[in-house]
Amino acid sequence: MRCLGDLPLIVVTAAQDAQAGWLPLQDEMSALSRNSHHRVLANATHSSLIEDEHDARISSQAIREVVASARSGKRLAKP
């Protein structure tokens, strides 16, 4: 497995209708960085992460947090 070091990474997982074994794979992806979070949205689908206002807000916020962390050099804040 490769390592991203301390690069910021937030994995947002849509858990609704997720295939068996999907969540552990997403946990593995999150573990690629020592500066990461894994956010599981129990009632979200892949399409709702961009189409549903609430879910899209969470996705967009994760992107903003990663960009801010990368620009500032500060670790991601605990969710």
mmJSON file of the N, C-alpha and C atoms, coordinates in Angstrom:
{"data_MODEL":{"atom_site":{
"group_PDB":["ATOM","ATOM","ATOM","ATOM","ATOM","ATOM","ATOM","ATOM","ATOM","ATOM","ATOM","ATOM","ATOM","ATOM","ATOM","ATOM","ATOM","ATOM","ATOM","ATOM","ATOM","ATOM","ATOM","ATOM","ATOM","ATOM","ATOM","ATOM","ATOM","ATOM","ATOM","ATOM","ATOM","ATOM","ATOM","ATOM","ATOM","ATOM","ATOM","ATOM","ATOM","ATOM","ATOM","ATOM","ATOM","ATOM","ATOM","ATOM","ATOM","ATOM","ATOM","ATOM","ATOM","ATOM","ATOM","ATOM","ATOM","ATOM","ATOM","ATOM","ATOM","ATOM","ATOM","ATOM","ATOM","ATOM","ATOM","ATOM","ATOM","ATOM","ATOM","ATOM","ATOM","ATOM","ATOM","ATOM","ATOM","ATOM","ATOM","ATOM","ATOM","ATOM","ATOM","ATOM","ATOM","ATOM","ATOM","ATOM","ATOM","ATOM","ATOM","ATOM","ATOM","ATOM","ATOM","ATOM","ATOM","ATOM","ATOM","ATOM","ATOM","ATOM","ATOM","ATOM","ATOM","ATOM","ATOM","ATOM","ATOM","ATOM","ATOM","ATOM","ATOM","ATOM","ATOM","ATOM","ATOM","ATOM","ATOM","ATOM","ATOM","ATOM","ATOM","ATOM","ATOM","ATOM","ATOM","ATOM","ATOM","ATOM","ATOM","ATOM","ATOM","ATOM","ATOM","ATOM","ATOM","ATOM","ATOM","ATOM","ATOM","ATOM","ATOM","ATOM","ATOM","ATOM","ATOM","ATOM","ATOM","ATOM","ATOM","ATOM","ATOM","ATOM","ATOM","ATOM","ATOM","ATOM","ATOM","ATOM","ATOM","ATOM","ATOM","ATOM","ATOM","ATOM","ATOM","ATOM","ATOM","ATOM","ATOM","ATOM","ATOM","ATOM","ATOM","ATOM","ATOM","ATOM","ATOM","ATOM","ATOM","ATOM","ATOM","ATOM","ATOM","ATOM","ATOM","ATOM","ATOM","ATOM","ATOM","ATOM","ATOM","ATOM","ATOM","ATOM","ATOM","ATOM","ATOM","ATOM","ATOM","ATOM","ATOM","ATOM","ATOM","ATOM","ATOM","ATOM","ATOM","ATOM","ATOM","ATOM","ATOM","ATOM","ATOM","ATOM","ATOM","ATOM","ATOM","ATOM","ATOM","ATOM","ATOM","ATOM","ATOM","ATOM","ATOM","ATOM","ATOM","ATOM","ATOM","ATOM","ATOM","ATOM","ATOM","ATOM","ATOM"],
"id":[1,2,3,4,5,6,7,8,9,10,11,12,13,14,15,16,17,18,19,20,21,22,23,24,25,26,27,28,29,30,31,32,33,34,35,36,37,38,39,40,41,42,43,44,45,46,47,48,49,50,51,52,53,54,55,56,57,58,59,60,61,62,63,64,65,66,67,68,69,70,71,72,73,74,75,76,77,78,79,80,81,82,83,84,85,86,87,88,89,90,91,92,93,94,95,96,97,98,99,100,101,102,103,104,105,106,107,108,109,110,111,112,113,114,115,116,117,118,119,120,121,122,123,124,125,126,127,128,129,130,131,132,133,134,135,136,137,138,139,140,141,142,143,144,145,146,147,148,149,150,151,152,153,154,155,156,157,158,159,160,161,162,163,164,165,166,167,168,169,170,171,172,173,174,175,176,177,178,179,180,181,182,183,184,185,186,187,188,189,190,191,192,193,194,195,196,197,198,199,200,201,202,203,204,205,206,207,208,209,210,211,212,213,214,215,216,217,218,219,220,221,222,223,224,225,226,227,228,229,230,231,232,233,234,235,236,237],
"type_symbol":["N","C","C","N","C","C","N","C","C","N","C","C","N","C","C","N","C","C","N","C","C","N","C","C","N","C","C","N","C","C","N","C","C","N","C","C","N","C","C","N","C","C","N","C","C","N","C","C","N","C","C","N","C","C","N","C","C","N","C","C","N","C","C","N","C","C","N","C","C","N","C","C","N","C","C","N","C","C","N","C","C","N","C","C","N","C","C","N","C","C","N","C","C","N","C","C","N","C","C","N","C","C","N","C","C","N","C","C","N","C","C","N","C","C","N","C","C","N","C","C","N","C","C","N","C","C","N","C","C","N","C","C","N","C","C","N","C","C","N","C","C","N","C","C","N","C","C","N","C","C","N","C","C","N","C","C","N","C","C","N","C","C","N","C","C","N","C","C","N","C","C","N","C","C","N","C","C","N","C","C","N","C","C","N","C","C","N","C","C","N","C","C","N","C","C","N","C","C","N","C","C","N","C","C","N","C","C","N","C","C","N","C","C","N","C","C","N","C","C","N","C","C","N","C","C","N","C","C","N","C","C","N","C","C","N","C","C"],
"label_atom_id":["N","CA","C","N","CA","C","N","CA","C","N","CA","C","N","CA","C","N","CA","C","N","CA","C","N","CA","C","N","CA","C","N","CA","C","N","CA","C","N","CA","C","N","CA","C","N","CA","C","N","CA","C","N","CA","C","N","CA","C","N","CA","C","N","CA","C","N","CA","C","N","CA","C","N","CA","C","N","CA","C","N","CA","C","N","CA","C","N","CA","C","N","CA","C","N","CA","C","N","CA","C","N","CA","C","N","CA","C","N","CA","C","N","CA","C","N","CA","C","N","CA","C","N","CA","C","N","CA","C","N","CA","C","N","CA","C","N","CA","C","N","CA","C","N","CA","C","N","CA","C","N","CA","C","N","CA","C","N","CA","C","N","CA","C","N","CA","C","N","CA","C","N","CA","C","N","CA","C","N","CA","C","N","CA","C","N","CA","C","N","CA","C","N","CA","C","N","CA","C","N","CA","C","N","CA","C","N","CA","C","N","CA","C","N","CA","C","N","CA","C","N","CA","C","N","CA","C","N","CA","C","N","CA","C","N","CA","C","N","CA","C","N","CA","C","N","CA","C","N","CA","C","N","CA","C","N","CA","C","N","CA","C","N","CA","C","N","CA","C","N","CA","C","N","CA","C"],
"label_alt_id":[null,null,null,null,null,null,null,null,null,null,null,null,null,null,null,null,null,null,null,null,null,null,null,null,null,null,null,null,null,null,null,null,null,null,null,null,null,null,null,null,null,null,null,null,null,null,null,null,null,null,null,null,null,null,null,null,null,null,null,null,null,null,null,null,null,null,null,null,null,null,null,null,null,null,null,null,null,null,null,null,null,null,null,null,null,null,null,null,null,null,null,null,null,null,null,null,null,null,null,null,null,null,null,null,null,null,null,null,null,null,null,null,null,null,null,null,null,null,null,null,null,null,null,null,null,null,null,null,null,null,null,null,null,null,null,null,null,null,null,null,null,null,null,null,null,null,null,null,null,null,null,null,null,null,null,null,null,null,null,null,null,null,null,null,null,null,null,null,null,null,null,null,null,null,null,null,null,null,null,null,null,null,null,null,null,null,null,null,null,null,null,null,null,null,null,null,null,null,null,null,null,null,null,null,null,null,null,null,null,null,null,null,null,null,null,null,null,null,null,null,null,null,null,null,null,null,null,null,null,null,null,null,null,null,null,null,null],
"label_comp_id":["MET","MET","MET","ARG","ARG","ARG","CYS","CYS","CYS","LEU","LEU","LEU","GLY","GLY","GLY","ASP","ASP","ASP","LEU","LEU","LEU","PRO","PRO","PRO","LEU","LEU","LEU","ILE","ILE","ILE","VAL","VAL","VAL","VAL","VAL","VAL","THR","THR","THR","ALA","ALA","ALA","ALA","ALA","ALA","GLN","GLN","GLN","ASP","ASP","ASP","ALA","ALA","ALA","GLN","GLN","GLN","ALA","ALA","ALA","GLY","GLY","GLY","TRP","TRP","TRP","LEU","LEU","LEU","PRO","PRO","PRO","LEU","LEU","LEU","GLN","GLN","GLN","ASP","ASP","ASP","GLU","GLU","GLU","MET","MET","MET","SER","SER","SER","ALA","ALA","ALA","LEU","LEU","LEU","SER","SER","SER","ARG","ARG","ARG","ASN","ASN","ASN","SER","SER","SER","HIS","HIS","HIS","HIS","HIS","HIS","ARG","ARG","ARG","VAL","VAL","VAL","LEU","LEU","LEU","ALA","ALA","ALA","ASN","ASN","ASN","ALA","ALA","ALA","THR","THR","THR","HIS","HIS","HIS","SER","SER","SER","SER","SER","SER","LEU","LEU","LEU","ILE","ILE","ILE","GLU","GLU","GLU","ASP","ASP","ASP","GLU","GLU","GLU","HIS","HIS","HIS","ASP","ASP","ASP","ALA","ALA","ALA","ARG","ARG","ARG","ILE","ILE","ILE","SER","SER","SER","SER","SER","SER","GLN","GLN","GLN","ALA","ALA","ALA","ILE","ILE","ILE","ARG","ARG","ARG","GLU","GLU","GLU","VAL","VAL","VAL","VAL","VAL","VAL","ALA","ALA","ALA","SER","SER","SER","ALA","ALA","ALA","ARG","ARG","ARG","SER","SER","SER","GLY","GLY","GLY","LYS","LYS","LYS","ARG","ARG","ARG","LEU","LEU","LEU","ALA","ALA","ALA","LYS","LYS","LYS","PRO","PRO","PRO"],
"label_asym_id":["A","A","A","A","A","A","A","A","A","A","A","A","A","A","A","A","A","A","A","A","A","A","A","A","A","A","A","A","A","A","A","A","A","A","A","A","A","A","A","A","A","A","A","A","A","A","A","A","A","A","A","A","A","A","A","A","A","A","A","A","A","A","A","A","A","A","A","A","A","A","A","A","A","A","A","A","A","A","A","A","A","A","A","A","A","A","A","A","A","A","A","A","A","A","A","A","A","A","A","A","A","A","A","A","A","A","A","A","A","A","A","A","A","A","A","A","A","A","A","A","A","A","A","A","A","A","A","A","A","A","A","A","A","A","A","A","A","A","A","A","A","A","A","A","A","A","A","A","A","A","A","A","A","A","A","A","A","A","A","A","A","A","A","A","A","A","A","A","A","A","A","A","A","A","A","A","A","A","A","A","A","A","A","A","A","A","A","A","A","A","A","A","A","A","A","A","A","A","A","A","A","A","A","A","A","A","A","A","A","A","A","A","A","A","A","A","A","A","A","A","A","A","A","A","A","A","A","A","A","A","A","A","A","A","A","A","A"],
"label_entity_id":["1","1","1","1","1","1","1","1","1","1","1","1","1","1","1","1","1","1","1","1","1","1","1","1","1","1","1","1","1","1","1","1","1","1","1","1","1","1","1","1","1","1","1","1","1","1","1","1","1","1","1","1","1","1","1","1","1","1","1","1","1","1","1","1","1","1","1","1","1","1","1","1","1","1","1","1","1","1","1","1","1","1","1","1","1","1","1","1","1","1","1","1","1","1","1","1","1","1","1","1","1","1","1","1","1","1","1","1","1","1","1","1","1","1","1","1","1","1","1","1","1","1","1","1","1","1","1","1","1","1","1","1","1","1","1","1","1","1","1","1","1","1","1","1","1","1","1","1","1","1","1","1","1","1","1","1","1","1","1","1","1","1","1","1","1","1","1","1","1","1","1","1","1","1","1","1","1","1","1","1","1","1","1","1","1","1","1","1","1","1","1","1","1","1","1","1","1","1","1","1","1","1","1","1","1","1","1","1","1","1","1","1","1","1","1","1","1","1","1","1","1","1","1","1","1","1","1","1","1","1","1","1","1","1","1","1","1"],
"label_seq_id":[1,1,1,2,2,2,3,3,3,4,4,4,5,5,5,6,6,6,7,7,7,8,8,8,9,9,9,10,10,10,11,11,11,12,12,12,13,13,13,14,14,14,15,15,15,16,16,16,17,17,17,18,18,18,19,19,19,20,20,20,21,21,21,22,22,22,23,23,23,24,24,24,25,25,25,26,26,26,27,27,27,28,28,28,29,29,29,30,30,30,31,31,31,32,32,32,33,33,33,34,34,34,35,35,35,36,36,36,37,37,37,38,38,38,39,39,39,40,40,40,41,41,41,42,42,42,43,43,43,44,44,44,45,45,45,46,46,46,47,47,47,48,48,48,49,49,49,50,50,50,51,51,51,52,52,52,53,53,53,54,54,54,55,55,55,56,56,56,57,57,57,58,58,58,59,59,59,60,60,60,61,61,61,62,62,62,63,63,63,64,64,64,65,65,65,66,66,66,67,67,67,68,68,68,69,69,69,70,70,70,71,71,71,72,72,72,73,73,73,74,74,74,75,75,75,76,76,76,77,77,77,78,78,78,79,79,79],
"pdbx_PDB_ins_code":[null,null,null,null,null,null,null,null,null,null,null,null,null,null,null,null,null,null,null,null,null,null,null,null,null,null,null,null,null,null,null,null,null,null,null,null,null,null,null,null,null,null,null,null,null,null,null,null,null,null,null,null,null,null,null,null,null,null,null,null,null,null,null,null,null,null,null,null,null,null,null,null,null,null,null,null,null,null,null,null,null,null,null,null,null,null,null,null,null,null,null,null,null,null,null,null,null,null,null,null,null,null,null,null,null,null,null,null,null,null,null,null,null,null,null,null,null,null,null,null,null,null,null,null,null,null,null,null,null,null,null,null,null,null,null,null,null,null,null,null,null,null,null,null,null,null,null,null,null,null,null,null,null,null,null,null,null,null,null,null,null,null,null,null,null,null,null,null,null,null,null,null,null,null,null,null,null,null,null,null,null,null,null,null,null,null,null,null,null,null,null,null,null,null,null,null,null,null,null,null,null,null,null,null,null,null,null,null,null,null,null,null,null,null,null,null,null,null,null,null,null,null,null,null,null,null,null,null,null,null,null,null,null,null,null,null,null],
"Cartn_x":[0.839,0.0,0.887,0.494,1.238,0.777,1.598,1.287,1.332,0.366,0.328,0.992,1.58,2.215,1.182,1.431,0.523,-0.375,-0.43,-1.327,-2.763,-3.537,-4.916,-5.777,-6.637,-7.522,-8.801,-9.931,-11.224,-11.929,-12.316,-13.065,-14.52,-15.4,-16.835,-17.471,-18.115,-18.684,-20.21,-20.817,-22.265,-22.572,-23.208,-23.386,-24.675,-25.634,-26.904,-26.673,-27.138,-26.993,-25.532,-24.636,-23.218,-23.054,-22.21,-21.939,-21.183,-21.344,-20.632,-19.132,-18.475,-17.036,-16.623,-17.582,-17.236,-16.698,-17.348,-16.906,-15.487,-15.101,-13.703,-12.708,-13.086,-12.197,-12.039,-13.126,-13.052,-12.203,-12.275,-11.407,-9.942,-9.643,-8.273,-7.81,-8.703,-8.337,-8.024,-8.85,-8.628,-7.298,-6.881,-5.63,-4.39,-4.572,-3.419,-2.719,-3.413,-2.825,-2.905,-1.883,-1.911,-2.746,-3.211,-4.009,-5.328,-6.153,-7.368,-8.56,-9.727,-10.986,-11.812,-12.643,-13.585,-14.977,-15.775,-17.14,-18.11,-18.884,-19.847,-21.236,-21.89,-23.249,-24.203,-24.842,-25.654,-26.789,-27.394,-28.557,-28.231,-26.969,-26.562,-26.272,-26.48,-26.087,-24.989,-24.324,-23.28,-23.845,-25.001,-25.564,-26.044,-26.522,-26.992,-25.841,-24.628,-23.48,-23.28,-23.86,-23.775,-25.145,-26.207,-27.532,-28.417,-28.249,-29.044,-28.377,-29.15,-28.565,-27.8,-28.381,-27.724,-26.442,-26.533,-25.369,-24.284,-24.695,-23.722,-23.005,-23.724,-23.099,-21.988,-22.219,-21.202,-20.003,-20.265,-19.18,-18.361,-19.057,-18.375,-17.563,-18.12,-17.405,-16.123,-16.178,-14.974,-13.898,-14.297,-13.337,-12.715,-13.551,-13.027,-12.051,-12.362,-11.482,-10.129,-10.136,-8.876,-8.044,-8.683,-7.955,-7.379,-8.176,-7.688,-6.514,-6.591,-5.504,-4.245,-4.412,-3.254,-2.607,-3.404,-2.865,-2.169,-2.756,-2.236,-1.134,-1.128,-0.184,-0.649,-1.863,-2.413,-3.145,-3.17,-3.884,-5.38,-6.077,-7.533,-8.081,-9.096,-9.763,-10.588,-10.714,-11.543,-12.989,-13.677,-15.086,-16.004],
"Cartn_y":[-1.174,0.0,1.241,2.215,3.469,4.392,5.37,6.303,7.727,8.534,9.942,10.823,10.204,10.978,11.772,13.081,13.956,14.779,14.431,15.148,14.988,16.069,15.968,15.124,14.311,13.431,13.227,13.488,13.158,12.233,11.073,10.102,10.211,10.54,10.619,9.401,8.575,7.327,7.36,7.068,6.896,5.449,5.252,3.895,3.213,3.991,3.378,2.457,1.258,0.242,-0.115,0.145,-0.202,-1.715,-2.176,-3.602,-4.079,-5.346,-5.938,-5.719,-5.292,-5.073,-3.684,-2.843,-1.514,-0.604,-0.594,0.308,0.006,-1.255,-1.515,-1.037,-1.124,-0.628,0.886,1.576,3.018,3.379,2.558,2.757,2.632,1.643,1.462,2.697,3.251,4.438,5.596,5.756,6.821,6.645,5.417,5.127,5.449,5.846,6.203,7.455,8.276,9.505,9.501,10.078,10.25,11.47,12.217,13.419,13.229,12.325,11.985,11.77,11.796,11.468,10.645,9.789,9.019,9.375,9.945,10.341,9.43,8.701,7.766,8.39,8.529,9.057,7.885,7.475,6.26,6.289,7.447,7.539,8.132,8.212,8.811,7.747,8.127,7.311,8.07,7.392,8.09,9.315,9.173,10.319,11.402,11.041,12.075,12.93,12.424,13.221,14.467,14.464,15.66,16.245,15.441,15.903,16.371,15.807,16.169,17.337,18.368,19.579,19.291,18.517,18.208,17.405,16.333,15.473,16.205,17.001,17.765,18.8,19.347,20.31,19.626,18.399,17.649,17.349,16.949,16.685,17.944,19.048,20.315,20.787,20.616,21.021,20.215,18.932,18.093,18.595,18.977,19.508,20.8,21.701,22.967,22.729,21.775,21.469,20.934,20.076,19.526,20.633,21.492,22.595,23.533,23.883,24.777,24.16,22.882,22.201,22.17,21.887,21.838,23.207,24.252,25.617,26.102,25.78,26.306,25.433,24.161,23.242,22.737,23.136,22.68,21.366,20.569,19.283,19.532,18.561,18.64,18.683,19.506,19.58,18.315,17.899,16.735,17.065,16.123,16.392,16.472],
"Cartn_z":[0.0,0.0,0.0,-0.751,-0.795,0.316,0.623,1.699,1.163,1.549,1.158,2.213,3.208,4.267,5.033,5.159,5.886,4.958,3.673,2.773,3.249,3.241,3.72,2.782,3.384,2.628,3.422,2.775,3.37,2.397,2.888,2.102,2.528,1.578,1.841,1.193,2.003,1.507,1.567,0.435,0.353,0.731,1.86,2.377,1.924,1.466,1.053,-0.143,-0.031,-1.083,-1.387,-0.443,-0.655,-0.697,-1.576,-1.682,-0.442,-0.141,0.986,0.806,1.859,1.81,1.368,0.949,0.438,1.54,2.703,3.778,4.244,4.427,4.797,3.734,2.464,1.408,1.498,1.847,2.019,3.237,4.288,5.46,5.057,4.21,3.723,2.952,2.128,1.367,2.305,3.322,4.294,5.013,5.218,5.923,5.082,3.839,2.999,3.507,4.269,4.803,6.32,6.941,8.395,8.786,7.782,7.987,7.242,7.752,7.012,7.927,7.301,7.951,6.987,7.528,6.723,7.209,6.316,6.646,5.905,6.659,6.086,6.192,5.058,5.023,4.82,5.892,5.889,4.883,4.663,3.784,2.42,2.087,0.81,-0.236,-1.489,-2.631,-3.362,-4.3,-5.05,-5.76,-6.37,-7.087,-6.135,-4.948,-4.022,-3.492,-3.551,-3.092,-3.949,-5.151,-5.998,-6.33,-6.229,-6.647,-5.496,-4.321,-3.159,-2.436,-2.132,-1.541,-0.246,0.651,1.923,1.718,0.935,0.711,-0.078,-1.057,-1.844,-0.975,-0.004,0.916,1.71,2.133,2.875,1.976,0.743,-0.211,-0.468,-0.712,-0.99,0.203,1.39,2.605,2.765,2.461,2.556,1.6,0.398,-0.576,-0.052,0.477,1.008,2.154,3.027,4.156,3.69,2.696,2.175,1.539,0.746,0.104,1.158,2.169,3.223,3.973,4.263,4.955,4.096,2.816,1.912,1.787,1.702,1.565,2.83,3.992,5.248,5.855,5.47,6.092,7.436,7.839,9.115,8.922,9.967,9.918,9.805,9.235,9.177,10.59,10.783,12.093,12.296,13.524,13.84,13.491,12.873,12.485,13.7],
"occupancy":[1.0,1.0,1.0,1.0,1.0,1.0,1.0,1.0,1.0,1.0,1.0,1.0,1.0,1.0,1.0,1.0,1.0,1.0,1.0,1.0,1.0,1.0,1.0,1.0,1.0,1.0,1.0,1.0,1.0,1.0,1.0,1.0,1.0,1.0,1.0,1.0,1.0,1.0,1.0,1.0,1.0,1.0,1.0,1.0,1.0,1.0,1.0,1.0,1.0,1.0,1.0,1.0,1.0,1.0,1.0,1.0,1.0,1.0,1.0,1.0,1.0,1.0,1.0,1.0,1.0,1.0,1.0,1.0,1.0,1.0,1.0,1.0,1.0,1.0,1.0,1.0,1.0,1.0,1.0,1.0,1.0,1.0,1.0,1.0,1.0,1.0,1.0,1.0,1.0,1.0,1.0,1.0,1.0,1.0,1.0,1.0,1.0,1.0,1.0,1.0,1.0,1.0,1.0,1.0,1.0,1.0,1.0,1.0,1.0,1.0,1.0,1.0,1.0,1.0,1.0,1.0,1.0,1.0,1.0,1.0,1.0,1.0,1.0,1.0,1.0,1.0,1.0,1.0,1.0,1.0,1.0,1.0,1.0,1.0,1.0,1.0,1.0,1.0,1.0,1.0,1.0,1.0,1.0,1.0,1.0,1.0,1.0,1.0,1.0,1.0,1.0,1.0,1.0,1.0,1.0,1.0,1.0,1.0,1.0,1.0,1.0,1.0,1.0,1.0,1.0,1.0,1.0,1.0,1.0,1.0,1.0,1.0,1.0,1.0,1.0,1.0,1.0,1.0,1.0,1.0,1.0,1.0,1.0,1.0,1.0,1.0,1.0,1.0,1.0,1.0,1.0,1.0,1.0,1.0,1.0,1.0,1.0,1.0,1.0,1.0,1.0,1.0,1.0,1.0,1.0,1.0,1.0,1.0,1.0,1.0,1.0,1.0,1.0,1.0,1.0,1.0,1.0,1.0,1.0,1.0,1.0,1.0,1.0,1.0,1.0,1.0,1.0,1.0,1.0,1.0,1.0,1.0,1.0,1.0,1.0,1.0,1.0],
"B_iso_or_equiv":[0.0,0.0,0.0,0.0,0.0,0.0,0.0,0.0,0.0,0.0,0.0,0.0,0.0,0.0,0.0,0.0,0.0,0.0,0.0,0.0,0.0,0.0,0.0,0.0,0.0,0.0,0.0,0.0,0.0,0.0,0.0,0.0,0.0,0.0,0.0,0.0,0.0,0.0,0.0,0.0,0.0,0.0,0.0,0.0,0.0,0.0,0.0,0.0,0.0,0.0,0.0,0.0,0.0,0.0,0.0,0.0,0.0,0.0,0.0,0.0,0.0,0.0,0.0,0.0,0.0,0.0,0.0,0.0,0.0,0.0,0.0,0.0,0.0,0.0,0.0,0.0,0.0,0.0,0.0,0.0,0.0,0.0,0.0,0.0,0.0,0.0,0.0,0.0,0.0,0.0,0.0,0.0,0.0,0.0,0.0,0.0,0.0,0.0,0.0,0.0,0.0,0.0,0.0,0.0,0.0,0.0,0.0,0.0,0.0,0.0,0.0,0.0,0.0,0.0,0.0,0.0,0.0,0.0,0.0,0.0,0.0,0.0,0.0,0.0,0.0,0.0,0.0,0.0,0.0,0.0,0.0,0.0,0.0,0.0,0.0,0.0,0.0,0.0,0.0,0.0,0.0,0.0,0.0,0.0,0.0,0.0,0.0,0.0,0.0,0.0,0.0,0.0,0.0,0.0,0.0,0.0,0.0,0.0,0.0,0.0,0.0,0.0,0.0,0.0,0.0,0.0,0.0,0.0,0.0,0.0,0.0,0.0,0.0,0.0,0.0,0.0,0.0,0.0,0.0,0.0,0.0,0.0,0.0,0.0,0.0,0.0,0.0,0.0,0.0,0.0,0.0,0.0,0.0,0.0,0.0,0.0,0.0,0.0,0.0,0.0,0.0,0.0,0.0,0.0,0.0,0.0,0.0,0.0,0.0,0.0,0.0,0.0,0.0,0.0,0.0,0.0,0.0,0.0,0.0,0.0,0.0,0.0,0.0,0.0,0.0,0.0,0.0,0.0,0.0,0.0,0.0,0.0,0.0,0.0,0.0,0.0,0.0],
"pdbx_formal_charge":[null,null,null,null,null,null,null,null,null,null,null,null,null,null,null,null,null,null,null,null,null,null,null,null,null,null,null,null,null,null,null,null,null,null,null,null,null,null,null,null,null,null,null,null,null,null,null,null,null,null,null,null,null,null,null,null,null,null,null,null,null,null,null,null,null,null,null,null,null,null,null,null,null,null,null,null,null,null,null,null,null,null,null,null,null,null,null,null,null,null,null,null,null,null,null,null,null,null,null,null,null,null,null,null,null,null,null,null,null,null,null,null,null,null,null,null,null,null,null,null,null,null,null,null,null,null,null,null,null,null,null,null,null,null,null,null,null,null,null,null,null,null,null,null,null,null,null,null,null,null,null,null,null,null,null,null,null,null,null,null,null,null,null,null,null,null,null,null,null,null,null,null,null,null,null,null,null,null,null,null,null,null,null,null,null,null,null,null,null,null,null,null,null,null,null,null,null,null,null,null,null,null,null,null,null,null,null,null,null,null,null,null,null,null,null,null,null,null,null,null,null,null,null,null,null,null,null,null,null,null,null,null,null,null,null,null,null],
"auth_seq_id":[1,1,1,2,2,2,3,3,3,4,4,4,5,5,5,6,6,6,7,7,7,8,8,8,9,9,9,10,10,10,11,11,11,12,12,12,13,13,13,14,14,14,15,15,15,16,16,16,17,17,17,18,18,18,19,19,19,20,20,20,21,21,21,22,22,22,23,23,23,24,24,24,25,25,25,26,26,26,27,27,27,28,28,28,29,29,29,30,30,30,31,31,31,32,32,32,33,33,33,34,34,34,35,35,35,36,36,36,37,37,37,38,38,38,39,39,39,40,40,40,41,41,41,42,42,42,43,43,43,44,44,44,45,45,45,46,46,46,47,47,47,48,48,48,49,49,49,50,50,50,51,51,51,52,52,52,53,53,53,54,54,54,55,55,55,56,56,56,57,57,57,58,58,58,59,59,59,60,60,60,61,61,61,62,62,62,63,63,63,64,64,64,65,65,65,66,66,66,67,67,67,68,68,68,69,69,69,70,70,70,71,71,71,72,72,72,73,73,73,74,74,74,75,75,75,76,76,76,77,77,77,78,78,78,79,79,79],
"auth_comp_id":["MET","MET","MET","ARG","ARG","ARG","CYS","CYS","CYS","LEU","LEU","LEU","GLY","GLY","GLY","ASP","ASP","ASP","LEU","LEU","LEU","PRO","PRO","PRO","LEU","LEU","LEU","ILE","ILE","ILE","VAL","VAL","VAL","VAL","VAL","VAL","THR","THR","THR","ALA","ALA","ALA","ALA","ALA","ALA","GLN","GLN","GLN","ASP","ASP","ASP","ALA","ALA","ALA","GLN","GLN","GLN","ALA","ALA","ALA","GLY","GLY","GLY","TRP","TRP","TRP","LEU","LEU","LEU","PRO","PRO","PRO","LEU","LEU","LEU","GLN","GLN","GLN","ASP","ASP","ASP","GLU","GLU","GLU","MET","MET","MET","SER","SER","SER","ALA","ALA","ALA","LEU","LEU","LEU","SER","SER","SER","ARG","ARG","ARG","ASN","ASN","ASN","SER","SER","SER","HIS","HIS","HIS","HIS","HIS","HIS","ARG","ARG","ARG","VAL","VAL","VAL","LEU","LEU","LEU","ALA","ALA","ALA","ASN","ASN","ASN","ALA","ALA","ALA","THR","THR","THR","HIS","HIS","HIS","SER","SER","SER","SER","SER","SER","LEU","LEU","LEU","ILE","ILE","ILE","GLU","GLU","GLU","ASP","ASP","ASP","GLU","GLU","GLU","HIS","HIS","HIS","ASP","ASP","ASP","ALA","ALA","ALA","ARG","ARG","ARG","ILE","ILE","ILE","SER","SER","SER","SER","SER","SER","GLN","GLN","GLN","ALA","ALA","ALA","ILE","ILE","ILE","ARG","ARG","ARG","GLU","GLU","GLU","VAL","VAL","VAL","VAL","VAL","VAL","ALA","ALA","ALA","SER","SER","SER","ALA","ALA","ALA","ARG","ARG","ARG","SER","SER","SER","GLY","GLY","GLY","LYS","LYS","LYS","ARG","ARG","ARG","LEU","LEU","LEU","ALA","ALA","ALA","LYS","LYS","LYS","PRO","PRO","PRO"],
"auth_asym_id":["A","A","A","A","A","A","A","A","A","A","A","A","A","A","A","A","A","A","A","A","A","A","A","A","A","A","A","A","A","A","A","A","A","A","A","A","A","A","A","A","A","A","A","A","A","A","A","A","A","A","A","A","A","A","A","A","A","A","A","A","A","A","A","A","A","A","A","A","A","A","A","A","A","A","A","A","A","A","A","A","A","A","A","A","A","A","A","A","A","A","A","A","A","A","A","A","A","A","A","A","A","A","A","A","A","A","A","A","A","A","A","A","A","A","A","A","A","A","A","A","A","A","A","A","A","A","A","A","A","A","A","A","A","A","A","A","A","A","A","A","A","A","A","A","A","A","A","A","A","A","A","A","A","A","A","A","A","A","A","A","A","A","A","A","A","A","A","A","A","A","A","A","A","A","A","A","A","A","A","A","A","A","A","A","A","A","A","A","A","A","A","A","A","A","A","A","A","A","A","A","A","A","A","A","A","A","A","A","A","A","A","A","A","A","A","A","A","A","A","A","A","A","A","A","A","A","A","A","A","A","A","A","A","A","A","A","A"],
"auth_atom_id":["N","CA","C","N","CA","C","N","CA","C","N","CA","C","N","CA","C","N","CA","C","N","CA","C","N","CA","C","N","CA","C","N","CA","C","N","CA","C","N","CA","C","N","CA","C","N","CA","C","N","CA","C","N","CA","C","N","CA","C","N","CA","C","N","CA","C","N","CA","C","N","CA","C","N","CA","C","N","CA","C","N","CA","C","N","CA","C","N","CA","C","N","CA","C","N","CA","C","N","CA","C","N","CA","C","N","CA","C","N","CA","C","N","CA","C","N","CA","C","N","CA","C","N","CA","C","N","CA","C","N","CA","C","N","CA","C","N","CA","C","N","CA","C","N","CA","C","N","CA","C","N","CA","C","N","CA","C","N","CA","C","N","CA","C","N","CA","C","N","CA","C","N","CA","C","N","CA","C","N","CA","C","N","CA","C","N","CA","C","N","CA","C","N","CA","C","N","CA","C","N","CA","C","N","CA","C","N","CA","C","N","CA","C","N","CA","C","N","CA","C","N","CA","C","N","CA","C","N","CA","C","N","CA","C","N","CA","C","N","CA","C","N","CA","C","N","CA","C","N","CA","C","N","CA","C","N","CA","C","N","CA","C","N","CA","C","N","CA","C","N","CA","C","N","CA","C"],
"pdbx_PDB_model_num":[1,1,1,1,1,1,1,1,1,1,1,1,1,1,1,1,1,1,1,1,1,1,1,1,1,1,1,1,1,1,1,1,1,1,1,1,1,1,1,1,1,1,1,1,1,1,1,1,1,1,1,1,1,1,1,1,1,1,1,1,1,1,1,1,1,1,1,1,1,1,1,1,1,1,1,1,1,1,1,1,1,1,1,1,1,1,1,1,1,1,1,1,1,1,1,1,1,1,1,1,1,1,1,1,1,1,1,1,1,1,1,1,1,1,1,1,1,1,1,1,1,1,1,1,1,1,1,1,1,1,1,1,1,1,1,1,1,1,1,1,1,1,1,1,1,1,1,1,1,1,1,1,1,1,1,1,1,1,1,1,1,1,1,1,1,1,1,1,1,1,1,1,1,1,1,1,1,1,1,1,1,1,1,1,1,1,1,1,1,1,1,1,1,1,1,1,1,1,1,1,1,1,1,1,1,1,1,1,1,1,1,1,1,1,1,1,1,1,1,1,1,1,1,1,1,1,1,1,1,1,1,1,1,1,1,1,1]
}}}
